[in-house]
Amino acid sequence: KLQLGYSHDVDLDVPEGLTVETPDQTTIIISGIDRQSVGQFAAEIRRWRKPEPYKGKGIRYSDETVVIKETKKK
């Protein structure tokens, strides 16, 4: 179960051959033998809450950098 800011928890079934660990509240580690299935499952998790461009909130990969847009100035 993941709490992603929705009114309900998000339940995802872990595919066979993958292990998912959460060392702390904001980190998810997905590991397995098949690199394609690891990436596919990571993309499924990320699809629920993509990083938004103004504050950078959301689920991102460890090596990903989010370009923050500038807000309108008065």
PDB file of N, CA, C, O and CB in Angstrom:
ATOM      1  N   LYS A   1       0.837  -1.186   0.000  1.00  0.00           N
ATOM      2  CA  LYS A   1       0.000   0.000   0.000  1.00  0.00           C
ATOM      3  C   LYS A   1       0.875   1.240   0.000  1.00  0.00           C
ATOM      4  O   LYS A   1       1.859   1.326   0.735  1.00  0.00           O
ATOM      5  CB  LYS A   1      -0.948   0.003   1.209  1.00  0.00           C
ATOM      6  N   LEU A   2       0.507   2.185  -0.824  1.00  0.00           N
ATOM      7  CA  LEU A   2       1.230   3.443  -0.893  1.00  0.00           C
ATOM      8  C   LEU A   2       0.276   4.584  -0.586  1.00  0.00           C
ATOM      9  O   LEU A   2      -0.862   4.589  -1.054  1.00  0.00           O
ATOM     10  CB  LEU A   2       1.885   3.632  -2.277  1.00  0.00           C
ATOM     11  N   GLN A   3       0.729   5.536   0.187  1.00  0.00           N
ATOM     12  CA  GLN A   3      -0.055   6.734   0.463  1.00  0.00           C
ATOM     13  C   GLN A   3       0.531   7.850  -0.387  1.00  0.00           C
ATOM     14  O   GLN A   3       1.610   8.367  -0.098  1.00  0.00           O
ATOM     15  CB  GLN A   3      -0.044   7.105   1.998  1.00  0.00           C
ATOM     16  N   LEU A   4      -0.195   8.214  -1.442  1.00  0.00           N
ATOM     17  CA  LEU A   4       0.336   9.148  -2.426  1.00  0.00           C
ATOM     18  C   LEU A   4      -0.419  10.466  -2.462  1.00  0.00           C
ATOM     19  O   LEU A   4      -0.328  11.201  -3.445  1.00  0.00           O
ATOM     20  CB  LEU A   4       0.309   8.523  -3.785  1.00  0.00           C
ATOM     21  N   GLY A   5      -1.157  10.777  -1.414  1.00  0.00           N
ATOM     22  CA  GLY A   5      -1.859  12.047  -1.374  1.00  0.00           C
ATOM     23  C   GLY A   5      -3.281  11.976  -1.885  1.00  0.00           C
ATOM     24  O   GLY A   5      -3.956  13.003  -1.964  1.00  0.00           O
ATOM     25  N   TYR A   6      -3.750  10.804  -2.229  1.00  0.00           N
ATOM     26  CA  TYR A   6      -5.139  10.642  -2.635  1.00  0.00           C
ATOM     27  C   TYR A   6      -5.986  10.351  -1.405  1.00  0.00           C
ATOM     28  O   TYR A   6      -5.454  10.159  -0.311  1.00  0.00           O
ATOM     29  CB  TYR A   6      -5.286   9.510  -3.687  1.00  0.00           C
ATOM     30  N   SER A   7      -7.299  10.320  -1.582  1.00  0.00           N
ATOM     31  CA  SER A   7      -8.186  10.034  -0.466  1.00  0.00           C
ATOM     32  C   SER A   7      -8.161   8.553  -0.090  1.00  0.00           C
ATOM     33  O   SER A   7      -8.715   8.161   0.937  1.00  0.00           O
ATOM     34  CB  SER A   7      -9.605  10.462  -0.806  1.00  0.00           C
ATOM     35  N   HIS A   8      -7.524   7.739  -0.914  1.00  0.00           N
ATOM     36  CA  HIS A   8      -7.436   6.303  -0.662  1.00  0.00           C
ATOM     37  C   HIS A   8      -5.984   5.853  -0.821  1.00  0.00           C
ATOM     38  O   HIS A   8      -5.183   6.518  -1.479  1.00  0.00           O
ATOM     39  CB  HIS A   8      -8.371   5.510  -1.624  1.00  0.00           C
ATOM     40  N   ASP A   9      -5.660   4.717  -0.210  1.00  0.00           N
ATOM     41  CA  ASP A   9      -4.332   4.130  -0.391  1.00  0.00           C
ATOM     42  C   ASP A   9      -4.271   3.443  -1.751  1.00  0.00           C
ATOM     43  O   ASP A   9      -5.276   2.927  -2.240  1.00  0.00           O
ATOM     44  CB  ASP A   9      -4.003   3.122   0.754  1.00  0.00           C
ATOM     45  N   VAL A  10      -3.106   3.438  -2.349  1.00  0.00           N
ATOM     46  CA  VAL A  10      -2.911   2.811  -3.654  1.00  0.00           C
ATOM     47  C   VAL A  10      -2.322   1.426  -3.425  1.00  0.00           C
ATOM     48  O   VAL A  10      -1.242   1.294  -2.848  1.00  0.00           O
ATOM     49  CB  VAL A  10      -1.982   3.678  -4.577  1.00  0.00           C
ATOM     50  N   ASP A  11      -3.034   0.390  -3.879  1.00  0.00           N
ATOM     51  CA  ASP A  11      -2.566  -0.986  -3.753  1.00  0.00           C
ATOM     52  C   ASP A  11      -1.966  -1.427  -5.081  1.00  0.00           C
ATOM     53  O   ASP A  11      -2.622  -1.354  -6.119  1.00  0.00           O
ATOM     54  CB  ASP A  11      -3.721  -1.934  -3.325  1.00  0.00           C
ATOM     55  N   LEU A  12      -0.728  -1.883  -5.046  1.00  0.00           N
ATOM     56  CA  LEU A  12      -0.066  -2.401  -6.238  1.00  0.00           C
ATOM     57  C   LEU A  12       0.436  -3.806  -5.944  1.00  0.00           C
ATOM     58  O   LEU A  12       1.030  -4.055  -4.895  1.00  0.00           O
ATOM     59  CB  LEU A  12       1.103  -1.474  -6.683  1.00  0.00           C
ATOM     60  N   ASP A  13       0.195  -4.724  -6.875  1.00  0.00           N
ATOM     61  CA  ASP A  13       0.693  -6.087  -6.735  1.00  0.00           C
ATOM     62  C   ASP A  13       2.115  -6.149  -7.278  1.00  0.00           C
ATOM     63  O   ASP A  13       2.372  -5.747  -8.413  1.00  0.00           O
ATOM     64  CB  ASP A  13      -0.230  -7.101  -7.473  1.00  0.00           C
ATOM     65  N   VAL A  14       3.035  -6.654  -6.466  1.00  0.00           N
ATOM     66  CA  VAL A  14       4.434  -6.768  -6.876  1.00  0.00           C
ATOM     67  C   VAL A  14       4.565  -7.972  -7.805  1.00  0.00           C
ATOM     68  O   VAL A  14       4.169  -9.077  -7.435  1.00  0.00           O
ATOM     69  CB  VAL A  14       5.384  -6.909  -5.634  1.00  0.00           C
ATOM     70  N   PRO A  15       5.114  -7.776  -9.009  1.00  0.00           N
ATOM     71  CA  PRO A  15       5.284  -8.902  -9.933  1.00  0.00           C
ATOM     72  C   PRO A  15       6.242  -9.951  -9.371  1.00  0.00           C
ATOM     73  O   PRO A  15       7.076  -9.665  -8.512  1.00  0.00           O
ATOM     74  CB  PRO A  15       5.796  -8.402 -11.286  1.00  0.00           C
ATOM     75  N   GLU A  16       6.099 -11.157  -9.875  1.00  0.00           N
ATOM     76  CA  GLU A  16       6.952 -12.259  -9.432  1.00  0.00           C
ATOM     77  C   GLU A  16       8.398 -11.993  -9.848  1.00  0.00           C
ATOM     78  O   GLU A  16       8.652 -11.555 -10.970  1.00  0.00           O
ATOM     79  CB  GLU A  16       6.456 -13.608 -10.016  1.00  0.00           C
ATOM     80  N   GLY A  17       9.328 -12.253  -8.965  1.00  0.00           N
ATOM     81  CA  GLY A  17      10.737 -12.056  -9.265  1.00  0.00           C
ATOM     82  C   GLY A  17      11.281 -10.706  -8.836  1.00  0.00           C
ATOM     83  O   GLY A  17      12.479 -10.454  -8.964  1.00  0.00           O
ATOM     84  N   LEU A  18      10.421  -9.833  -8.330  1.00  0.00           N
ATOM     85  CA  LEU A  18      10.863  -8.516  -7.872  1.00  0.00           C
ATOM     86  C   LEU A  18      10.742  -8.429  -6.359  1.00  0.00           C
ATOM     87  O   LEU A  18       9.847  -9.029  -5.765  1.00  0.00           O
ATOM     88  CB  LEU A  18      10.043  -7.393  -8.545  1.00  0.00           C
ATOM     89  N   THR A  19      11.642  -7.681  -5.743  1.00  0.00           N
ATOM     90  CA  THR A  19      11.532  -7.390  -4.318  1.00  0.00           C
ATOM     91  C   THR A  19      11.453  -5.878  -4.158  1.00  0.00           C
ATOM     92  O   THR A  19      12.168  -5.128  -4.821  1.00  0.00           O
ATOM     93  CB  THR A  19      12.738  -7.986  -3.513  1.00  0.00           C
ATOM     94  N   VAL A  20      10.571  -5.449  -3.265  1.00  0.00           N
ATOM     95  CA  VAL A  20      10.367  -4.025  -3.016  1.00  0.00           C
ATOM     96  C   VAL A  20      10.670  -3.760  -1.557  1.00  0.00           C
ATOM     97  O   VAL A  20      10.122  -4.416  -0.672  1.00  0.00           O
ATOM     98  CB  VAL A  20       8.915  -3.578  -3.378  1.00  0.00           C
ATOM     99  N   GLU A  21      11.546  -2.795  -1.305  1.00  0.00           N
ATOM    100  CA  GLU A  21      11.918  -2.424   0.061  1.00  0.00           C
ATOM    101  C   GLU A  21      11.654  -0.935   0.250  1.00  0.00           C
ATOM    102  O   GLU A  21      11.767  -0.149  -0.691  1.00  0.00           O
ATOM    103  CB  GLU A  21      13.416  -2.766   0.354  1.00  0.00           C
ATOM    104  N   THR A  22      11.303  -0.558   1.471  1.00  0.00           N
ATOM    105  CA  THR A  22      11.138   0.852   1.811  1.00  0.00           C
ATOM    106  C   THR A  22      11.966   1.152   3.051  1.00  0.00           C
ATOM    107  O   THR A  22      11.479   0.983   4.169  1.00  0.00           O
ATOM    108  CB  THR A  22       9.639   1.208   2.042  1.00  0.00           C
ATOM    109  N   PRO A  23      13.226   1.600   2.873  1.00  0.00           N
ATOM    110  CA  PRO A  23      14.077   1.894   4.023  1.00  0.00           C
ATOM    111  C   PRO A  23      13.557   3.064   4.854  1.00  0.00           C
ATOM    112  O   PRO A  23      13.743   3.087   6.071  1.00  0.00           O
ATOM    113  CB  PRO A  23      15.483   2.188   3.558  1.00  0.00           C
ATOM    114  N   ASP A  24      12.913   4.028   4.215  1.00  0.00           N
ATOM    115  CA  ASP A  24      12.261   5.106   4.958  1.00  0.00           C
ATOM    116  C   ASP A  24      10.994   5.501   4.212  1.00  0.00           C
ATOM    117  O   ASP A  24      10.655   4.902   3.191  1.00  0.00           O
ATOM    118  CB  ASP A  24      13.216   6.338   5.138  1.00  0.00           C
ATOM    119  N   GLN A  25      10.297   6.507   4.722  1.00  0.00           N
ATOM    120  CA  GLN A  25       8.983   6.849   4.180  1.00  0.00           C
ATOM    121  C   GLN A  25       9.031   7.390   2.762  1.00  0.00           C
ATOM    122  O   GLN A  25       8.041   7.293   2.037  1.00  0.00           O
ATOM    123  CB  GLN A  25       8.323   7.850   5.062  1.00  0.00           C
ATOM    124  N   THR A  26      10.135   7.947   2.357  1.00  0.00           N
ATOM    125  CA  THR A  26      10.184   8.598   1.049  1.00  0.00           C
ATOM    126  C   THR A  26      11.036   7.857   0.027  1.00  0.00           C
ATOM    127  O   THR A  26      11.288   8.390  -1.054  1.00  0.00           O
ATOM    128  CB  THR A  26      10.703   9.988   1.203  1.00  0.00           C
ATOM    129  N   THR A  27      11.481   6.658   0.332  1.00  0.00           N
ATOM    130  CA  THR A  27      12.340   5.907  -0.583  1.00  0.00           C
ATOM    131  C   THR A  27      11.738   4.533  -0.852  1.00  0.00           C
ATOM    132  O   THR A  27      11.314   3.835   0.069  1.00  0.00           O
ATOM    133  CB  THR A  27      13.769   5.768  -0.007  1.00  0.00           C
ATOM    134  N   ILE A  28      11.706   4.157  -2.129  1.00  0.00           N
ATOM    135  CA  ILE A  28      11.259   2.825  -2.532  1.00  0.00           C
ATOM    136  C   ILE A  28      12.388   2.206  -3.346  1.00  0.00           C
ATOM    137  O   ILE A  28      12.849   2.804  -4.318  1.00  0.00           O
ATOM    138  CB  ILE A  28       9.909   2.880  -3.359  1.00  0.00           C
ATOM    139  N   ILE A  29      12.837   1.017  -2.960  1.00  0.00           N
ATOM    140  CA  ILE A  29      13.889   0.320  -3.691  1.00  0.00           C
ATOM    141  C   ILE A  29      13.274  -0.914  -4.340  1.00  0.00           C
ATOM    142  O   ILE A  29      12.736  -1.788  -3.660  1.00  0.00           O
ATOM    143  CB  ILE A  29      15.081  -0.069  -2.750  1.00  0.00           C
ATOM    144  N   ILE A  30      13.363  -0.970  -5.668  1.00  0.00           N
ATOM    145  CA  ILE A  30      12.839  -2.101  -6.432  1.00  0.00           C
ATOM    146  C   ILE A  30      14.034  -2.837  -7.010  1.00  0.00           C
ATOM    147  O   ILE A  30      14.869  -2.234  -7.684  1.00  0.00           O
ATOM    148  CB  ILE A  30      11.843  -1.636  -7.567  1.00  0.00           C
ATOM    149  N   SER A  31      14.124  -4.138  -6.751  1.00  0.00           N
ATOM    150  CA  SER A  31      15.247  -4.907  -7.284  1.00  0.00           C
ATOM    151  C   SER A  31      14.742  -6.237  -7.821  1.00  0.00           C
ATOM    152  O   SER A  31      13.712  -6.755  -7.390  1.00  0.00           O
ATOM    153  CB  SER A  31      16.331  -5.134  -6.199  1.00  0.00           C
ATOM    154  N   GLY A  32      15.489  -6.770  -8.768  1.00  0.00           N
ATOM    155  CA  GLY A  32      15.135  -8.040  -9.370  1.00  0.00           C
ATOM    156  C   GLY A  32      16.141  -8.402 -10.445  1.00  0.00           C
ATOM    157  O   GLY A  32      17.040  -7.622 -10.760  1.00  0.00           O
ATOM    158  N   ILE A  33      15.980  -9.592 -11.007  1.00  0.00           N
ATOM    159  CA  ILE A  33      16.913 -10.074 -12.021  1.00  0.00           C
ATOM    160  C   ILE A  33      16.625  -9.433 -13.374  1.00  0.00           C
ATOM    161  O   ILE A  33      17.551  -9.030 -14.078  1.00  0.00           O
ATOM    162  CB  ILE A  33      16.841 -11.600 -12.132  1.00  0.00           C
ATOM    163  N   ASP A  34      15.353  -9.336 -13.743  1.00  0.00           N
ATOM    164  CA  ASP A  34      14.950  -8.827 -15.053  1.00  0.00           C
ATOM    165  C   ASP A  34      14.873  -7.301 -15.025  1.00  0.00           C
ATOM    166  O   ASP A  34      13.990  -6.731 -14.385  1.00  0.00           O
ATOM    167  CB  ASP A  34      13.589  -9.428 -15.478  1.00  0.00           C
ATOM    168  N   ARG A  35      15.795  -6.648 -15.717  1.00  0.00           N
ATOM    169  CA  ARG A  35      15.864  -5.190 -15.698  1.00  0.00           C
ATOM    170  C   ARG A  35      14.615  -4.556 -16.309  1.00  0.00           C
ATOM    171  O   ARG A  35      14.172  -3.499 -15.859  1.00  0.00           O
ATOM    172  CB  ARG A  35      17.105  -4.715 -16.445  1.00  0.00           C
ATOM    173  N   GLN A  36      14.050  -5.194 -17.325  1.00  0.00           N
ATOM    174  CA  GLN A  36      12.868  -4.648 -17.980  1.00  0.00           C
ATOM    175  C   GLN A  36      11.674  -4.641 -17.032  1.00  0.00           C
ATOM    176  O   GLN A  36      10.930  -3.661 -16.995  1.00  0.00           O
ATOM    177  CB  GLN A  36      12.537  -5.451 -19.238  1.00  0.00           C
ATOM    178  N   SER A  37      11.474  -5.713 -16.264  1.00  0.00           N
ATOM    179  CA  SER A  37      10.333  -5.766 -15.351  1.00  0.00           C
ATOM    180  C   SER A  37      10.524  -4.817 -14.171  1.00  0.00           C
ATOM    181  O   SER A  37       9.546  -4.289 -13.642  1.00  0.00           O
ATOM    182  CB  SER A  37      10.124  -7.196 -14.846  1.00  0.00           C
ATOM    183  N   VAL A  38      11.781  -4.590 -13.747  1.00  0.00           N
ATOM    184  CA  VAL A  38      12.047  -3.613 -12.686  1.00  0.00           C
ATOM    185  C   VAL A  38      11.660  -2.220 -13.168  1.00  0.00           C
ATOM    186  O   VAL A  38      10.991  -1.473 -12.454  1.00  0.00           O
ATOM    187  CB  VAL A  38      13.542  -3.646 -12.257  1.00  0.00           C
ATOM    188  N   GLY A  39      12.082  -1.875 -14.377  1.00  0.00           N
ATOM    189  CA  GLY A  39      11.749  -0.567 -14.935  1.00  0.00           C
ATOM    190  C   GLY A  39      10.267  -0.400 -15.178  1.00  0.00           C
ATOM    191  O   GLY A  39       9.722   0.686 -14.981  1.00  0.00           O
ATOM    192  N   GLN A  40       9.605  -1.470 -15.608  1.00  0.00           N
ATOM    193  CA  GLN A  40       8.167  -1.414 -15.859  1.00  0.00           C
ATOM    194  C   GLN A  40       7.397  -1.171 -14.572  1.00  0.00           C
ATOM    195  O   GLN A  40       6.467  -0.364 -14.548  1.00  0.00           O
ATOM    196  CB  GLN A  40       7.690  -2.705 -16.518  1.00  0.00           C
ATOM    197  N   PHE A  41       7.776  -1.862 -13.502  1.00  0.00           N
ATOM    198  CA  PHE A  41       7.083  -1.692 -12.227  1.00  0.00           C
ATOM    199  C   PHE A  41       7.364  -0.304 -11.644  1.00  0.00           C
ATOM    200  O   PHE A  41       6.475   0.311 -11.056  1.00  0.00           O
ATOM    201  CB  PHE A  41       7.509  -2.789 -11.231  1.00  0.00           C
ATOM    202  N   ALA A  42       8.593   0.189 -11.804  1.00  0.00           N
ATOM    203  CA  ALA A  42       8.917   1.542 -11.341  1.00  0.00           C
ATOM    204  C   ALA A  42       8.095   2.577 -12.101  1.00  0.00           C
ATOM    205  O   ALA A  42       7.659   3.570 -11.519  1.00  0.00           O
ATOM    206  CB  ALA A  42      10.423   1.829 -11.510  1.00  0.00           C
ATOM    207  N   ALA A  43       7.882   2.354 -13.384  1.00  0.00           N
ATOM    208  CA  ALA A  43       7.070   3.271 -14.182  1.00  0.00           C
ATOM    209  C   ALA A  43       5.607   3.225 -13.749  1.00  0.00           C
ATOM    210  O   ALA A  43       4.927   4.251 -13.768  1.00  0.00           O
ATOM    211  CB  ALA A  43       7.189   2.933 -15.672  1.00  0.00           C
ATOM    212  N   GLU A  44       5.112   2.043 -13.358  1.00  0.00           N
ATOM    213  CA  GLU A  44       3.737   1.929 -12.867  1.00  0.00           C
ATOM    214  C   GLU A  44       3.549   2.732 -11.586  1.00  0.00           C
ATOM    215  O   GLU A  44       2.536   3.410 -11.418  1.00  0.00           O
ATOM    216  CB  GLU A  44       3.372   0.458 -12.624  1.00  0.00           C
ATOM    217  N   ILE A  45       4.525   2.657 -10.683  1.00  0.00           N
ATOM    218  CA  ILE A  45       4.435   3.421  -9.438  1.00  0.00           C
ATOM    219  C   ILE A  45       4.496   4.912  -9.742  1.00  0.00           C
ATOM    220  O   ILE A  45       3.730   5.697  -9.183  1.00  0.00           O
ATOM    221  CB  ILE A  45       5.567   3.020  -8.462  1.00  0.00           C
ATOM    222  N   ARG A  46       5.402   5.296 -10.622  1.00  0.00           N
ATOM    223  CA  ARG A  46       5.595   6.714 -10.938  1.00  0.00           C
ATOM    224  C   ARG A  46       4.378   7.301 -11.636  1.00  0.00           C
ATOM    225  O   ARG A  46       4.104   8.494 -11.499  1.00  0.00           O
ATOM    226  CB  ARG A  46       6.832   6.899 -11.812  1.00  0.00           C
ATOM    227  N   ARG A  47       3.647   6.482 -12.380  1.00  0.00           N
ATOM    228  CA  ARG A  47       2.477   6.963 -13.106  1.00  0.00           C
ATOM    229  C   ARG A  47       1.409   7.529 -12.172  1.00  0.00           C
ATOM    230  O   ARG A  47       0.619   8.378 -12.585  1.00  0.00           O
ATOM    231  CB  ARG A  47       1.889   5.842 -13.936  1.00  0.00           C
ATOM    232  N   TRP A  48       1.375   7.075 -10.932  1.00  0.00           N
ATOM    233  CA  TRP A  48       0.377   7.558  -9.981  1.00  0.00           C
ATOM    234  C   TRP A  48       0.620   9.001  -9.559  1.00  0.00           C
ATOM    235  O   TRP A  48      -0.334   9.736  -9.305  1.00  0.00           O
ATOM    236  CB  TRP A  48       0.360   6.671  -8.762  1.00  0.00           C
ATOM    237  N   ARG A  49       1.888   9.419  -9.481  1.00  0.00           N
ATOM    238  CA  ARG A  49       2.180  10.780  -9.011  1.00  0.00           C
ATOM    239  C   ARG A  49       3.475  11.260  -9.668  1.00  0.00           C
ATOM    240  O   ARG A  49       4.554  11.151  -9.085  1.00  0.00           O
ATOM    241  CB  ARG A  49       2.297  10.827  -7.444  1.00  0.00           C
ATOM    242  N   LYS A  50       3.357  11.790 -10.886  1.00  0.00           N
ATOM    243  CA  LYS A  50       4.538  12.281 -11.603  1.00  0.00           C
ATOM    244  C   LYS A  50       5.032  13.571 -10.952  1.00  0.00           C
ATOM    245  O   LYS A  50       4.241  14.294 -10.346  1.00  0.00           O
ATOM    246  CB  LYS A  50       4.215  12.517 -13.109  1.00  0.00           C
ATOM    247  N   PRO A  51       6.322  13.872 -11.067  1.00  0.00           N
ATOM    248  CA  PRO A  51       6.827  15.130 -10.512  1.00  0.00           C
ATOM    249  C   PRO A  51       6.197  16.316 -11.238  1.00  0.00           C
ATOM    250  O   PRO A  51       6.216  16.391 -12.466  1.00  0.00           O
ATOM    251  CB  PRO A  51       8.370  15.194 -10.615  1.00  0.00           C
ATOM    252  N   GLU A  52       5.642  17.237 -10.461  1.00  0.00           N
ATOM    253  CA  GLU A  52       5.002  18.376 -11.097  1.00  0.00           C
ATOM    254  C   GLU A  52       6.026  19.491 -11.299  1.00  0.00           C
ATOM    255  O   GLU A  52       6.961  19.609 -10.507  1.00  0.00           O
ATOM    256  CB  GLU A  52       3.807  18.875 -10.253  1.00  0.00           C
ATOM    257  N   PRO A  53       5.874  20.312 -12.341  1.00  0.00           N
ATOM    258  CA  PRO A  53       6.951  21.202 -12.762  1.00  0.00           C
ATOM    259  C   PRO A  53       7.154  22.456 -11.917  1.00  0.00           C
ATOM    260  O   PRO A  53       8.174  23.126 -12.081  1.00  0.00           O
ATOM    261  CB  PRO A  53       6.708  21.610 -14.140  1.00  0.00           C
ATOM    262  N   TYR A  54       6.238  22.801 -11.027  1.00  0.00           N
ATOM    263  CA  TYR A  54       6.371  24.055 -10.295  1.00  0.00           C
ATOM    264  C   TYR A  54       7.001  23.883  -8.918  1.00  0.00           C
ATOM    265  O   TYR A  54       7.761  24.746  -8.478  1.00  0.00           O
ATOM    266  CB  TYR A  54       5.027  24.699 -10.151  1.00  0.00           C
ATOM    267  N   LYS A  55       6.700  22.797  -8.241  1.00  0.00           N
ATOM    268  CA  LYS A  55       7.308  22.553  -6.928  1.00  0.00           C
ATOM    269  C   LYS A  55       8.203  21.323  -6.921  1.00  0.00           C
ATOM    270  O   LYS A  55       9.041  21.176  -6.032  1.00  0.00           O
ATOM    271  CB  LYS A  55       6.230  22.398  -5.878  1.00  0.00           C
ATOM    272  N   GLY A  56       8.039  20.441  -7.898  1.00  0.00           N
ATOM    273  CA  GLY A  56       8.857  19.239  -7.968  1.00  0.00           C
ATOM    274  C   GLY A  56       8.340  18.104  -7.112  1.00  0.00           C
ATOM    275  O   GLY A  56       9.028  17.098  -6.941  1.00  0.00           O
ATOM    276  N   LYS A  57       7.132  18.246  -6.566  1.00  0.00           N
ATOM    277  CA  LYS A  57       6.566  17.175  -5.752  1.00  0.00           C
ATOM    278  C   LYS A  57       6.166  16.010  -6.644  1.00  0.00           C
ATOM    279  O   LYS A  57       5.765  16.202  -7.792  1.00  0.00           O
ATOM    280  CB  LYS A  57       5.352  17.681  -4.942  1.00  0.00           C
ATOM    281  N   GLY A  58       6.278  14.815  -6.114  1.00  0.00           N
ATOM    282  CA  GLY A  58       5.879  13.630  -6.858  1.00  0.00           C
ATOM    283  C   GLY A  58       6.914  12.535  -6.731  1.00  0.00           C
ATOM    284  O   GLY A  58       7.898  12.671  -6.004  1.00  0.00           O
ATOM    285  N   ILE A  59       6.681  11.449  -7.445  1.00  0.00           N
ATOM    286  CA  ILE A  59       7.596  10.310  -7.417  1.00  0.00           C
ATOM    287  C   ILE A  59       8.577  10.473  -8.564  1.00  0.00           C
ATOM    288  O   ILE A  59       8.178  10.644  -9.716  1.00  0.00           O
ATOM    289  CB  ILE A  59       6.825   8.949  -7.521  1.00  0.00           C
ATOM    290  N   ARG A  60       9.866  10.420  -8.244  1.00  0.00           N
ATOM    291  CA  ARG A  60      10.891  10.520  -9.279  1.00  0.00           C
ATOM    292  C   ARG A  60      11.908   9.416  -9.084  1.00  0.00           C
ATOM    293  O   ARG A  60      12.032   8.846  -7.999  1.00  0.00           O
ATOM    294  CB  ARG A  60      11.579  11.904  -9.253  1.00  0.00           C
ATOM    295  N   TYR A  61      12.638   9.120 -10.160  1.00  0.00           N
ATOM    296  CA  TYR A  61      13.707   8.139 -10.087  1.00  0.00           C
ATOM    297  C   TYR A  61      14.893   8.749  -9.351  1.00  0.00           C
ATOM    298  O   TYR A  61      14.993   9.971  -9.241  1.00  0.00           O
ATOM    299  CB  TYR A  61      14.121   7.660 -11.502  1.00  0.00           C
ATOM    300  N   SER A  62      15.789   7.909  -8.847  1.00  0.00           N
ATOM    301  CA  SER A  62      16.901   8.409  -8.034  1.00  0.00           C
ATOM    302  C   SER A  62      17.863   9.277  -8.843  1.00  0.00           C
ATOM    303  O   SER A  62      18.460  10.204  -8.297  1.00  0.00           O
ATOM    304  CB  SER A  62      17.660   7.245  -7.417  1.00  0.00           C
ATOM    305  N   ASP A  63      18.022   8.992 -10.128  1.00  0.00           N
ATOM    306  CA  ASP A  63      18.957   9.767 -10.941  1.00  0.00           C
ATOM    307  C   ASP A  63      18.277  10.856 -11.760  1.00  0.00           C
ATOM    308  O   ASP A  63      18.917  11.474 -12.611  1.00  0.00           O
ATOM    309  CB  ASP A  63      19.711   8.850 -11.860  1.00  0.00           C
ATOM    310  N   GLU A  64      16.998  11.100 -11.521  1.00  0.00           N
ATOM    311  CA  GLU A  64      16.235  12.058 -12.303  1.00  0.00           C
ATOM    312  C   GLU A  64      16.318  13.453 -11.679  1.00  0.00           C
ATOM    313  O   GLU A  64      16.248  13.604 -10.460  1.00  0.00           O
ATOM    314  CB  GLU A  64      14.774  11.609 -12.417  1.00  0.00           C
ATOM    315  N   THR A  65      16.467  14.456 -12.525  1.00  0.00           N
ATOM    316  CA  THR A  65      16.397  15.835 -12.054  1.00  0.00           C
ATOM    317  C   THR A  65      15.175  16.483 -12.682  1.00  0.00           C
ATOM    318  O   THR A  65      14.937  16.342 -13.882  1.00  0.00           O
ATOM    319  CB  THR A  65      17.700  16.630 -12.402  1.00  0.00           C
ATOM    320  N   VAL A  66      14.407  17.189 -11.877  1.00  0.00           N
ATOM    321  CA  VAL A  66      13.195  17.837 -12.345  1.00  0.00           C
ATOM    322  C   VAL A  66      13.512  19.313 -12.563  1.00  0.00           C
ATOM    323  O   VAL A  66      13.992  19.993 -11.657  1.00  0.00           O
ATOM    324  CB  VAL A  66      12.015  17.647 -11.331  1.00  0.00           C
ATOM    325  N   VAL A  67      13.242  19.799 -13.763  1.00  0.00           N
ATOM    326  CA  VAL A  67      13.456  21.210 -14.060  1.00  0.00           C
ATOM    327  C   VAL A  67      12.259  21.979 -13.513  1.00  0.00           C
ATOM    328  O   VAL A  67      11.123  21.755 -13.931  1.00  0.00           O
ATOM    329  CB  VAL A  67      13.641  21.457 -15.605  1.00  0.00           C
ATOM    330  N   ILE A  68      12.520  22.880 -12.581  1.00  0.00           N
ATOM    331  CA  ILE A  68      11.456  23.647 -11.943  1.00  0.00           C
ATOM    332  C   ILE A  68      11.153  24.876 -12.797  1.00  0.00           C
ATOM    333  O   ILE A  68      12.049  25.652 -13.126  1.00  0.00           O
ATOM    334  CB  ILE A  68      11.854  24.060 -10.493  1.00  0.00           C
ATOM    335  N   LYS A  69       9.873  25.043 -13.152  1.00  0.00           N
ATOM    336  CA  LYS A  69       9.463  26.207 -13.923  1.00  0.00           C
ATOM    337  C   LYS A  69       9.340  27.410 -13.000  1.00  0.00           C
ATOM    338  O   LYS A  69       9.096  27.269 -11.802  1.00  0.00           O
ATOM    339  CB  LYS A  69       8.130  25.943 -14.658  1.00  0.00           C
ATOM    340  N   GLU A  70       9.509  28.576 -13.567  1.00  0.00           N
ATOM    341  CA  GLU A  70       9.359  29.797 -12.792  1.00  0.00           C
ATOM    342  C   GLU A  70       7.884  30.184 -12.782  1.00  0.00           C
ATOM    343  O   GLU A  70       7.205  30.084 -13.804  1.00  0.00           O
ATOM    344  CB  GLU A  70      10.240  30.946 -13.372  1.00  0.00           C
ATOM    345  N   THR A  71       7.391  30.626 -11.627  1.00  0.00           N
ATOM    346  CA  THR A  71       5.991  31.026 -11.522  1.00  0.00           C
ATOM    347  C   THR A  71       5.821  32.446 -12.031  1.00  0.00           C
ATOM    348  O   THR A  71       6.796  33.175 -12.213  1.00  0.00           O
ATOM    349  CB  THR A  71       5.493  30.912 -10.067  1.00  0.00           C
ATOM    350  N   LYS A  72       4.569  32.833 -12.261  1.00  0.00           N
ATOM    351  CA  LYS A  72       4.286  34.189 -12.726  1.00  0.00           C
ATOM    352  C   LYS A  72       4.608  35.190 -11.631  1.00  0.00           C
ATOM    353  O   LYS A  72       4.358  34.937 -10.452  1.00  0.00           O
ATOM    354  CB  LYS A  72       2.815  34.325 -13.164  1.00  0.00           C
ATOM    355  N   LYS A  73       5.154  36.309 -12.020  1.00  0.00           N
ATOM    356  CA  LYS A  73       5.466  37.376 -11.074  1.00  0.00           C
ATOM    357  C   LYS A  73       4.443  38.491 -11.244  1.00  0.00           C
ATOM    358  O   LYS A  73       3.982  38.766 -12.352  1.00  0.00           O
ATOM    359  CB  LYS A  73       6.918  37.913 -11.284  1.00  0.00           C
ATOM    360  N   LYS A  74       4.097  39.123 -10.137  1.00  0.00           N
ATOM    361  CA  LYS A  74       3.130  40.226 -10.219  1.00  0.00           C
ATOM    362  C   LYS A  74       3.788  41.497 -10.690  1.00  0.00           C
ATOM    363  O   LYS A  74       3.124  42.526 -10.816  1.00  0.00           O
ATOM    364  CB  LYS A  74       2.467  40.462  -8.870  1.00  0.00           C
TER     365      LYS A  74
END
